[in-house]
Amino acid sequence: MTRETATSFIPGMRCCSARTIVFGGGIVQRAALGTLVSQRENLGRTLFTVDFDSGQRLILFAHEIEPIAA
């Protein structure tokens, strides 16, 4: 995902996971649907908080999510 694409995400936008994500609480499967909660910069990288429909709330990098066309 390019920097331009990363900045096109806005809170409330629907998205999906671009790959399977393994984290301490389990696994989010590839293409799992979610809603973007927030976006922030940290050490020059963009981080996104996503609420997945399956109940997990994760902080992810831009390459781990994809927007869903409305």
PEQUIGI-V759587 format. One record per residue. RES is the residue in one letter. PSI is psi in whole degrees, -180 to 180 (* if undefined). Layout:
BEGIN
res/psi
RES/PSI
RES/PSI
END
This chain:
BEGIN
res/psi
M/133
T/166
R/-37
E/-41
T/-41
A/-37
T/-10
S/-6
F/138
I/148
P/139
G/-13
M/141
R/145
C/176
C/160
S/137
A/-14
R/170
T/133
I/120
V/128
F/174
G/-29
G/1
G/-144
I/137
V/120
Q/156
R/141
A/15
A/136
L/146
G/180
T/132
L/127
V/-47
S/166
Q/140
R/162
E/141
N/119
L/39
G/6
R/146
T/129
L/144
F/136
T/125
V/132
D/111
F/148
D/-24
S/-1
G/-13
Q/146
R/116
L/152
I/122
L/160
F/162
A/-37
H/-7
E/-6
I/157
E/141
P/154
I/127
A/135
A/*
END
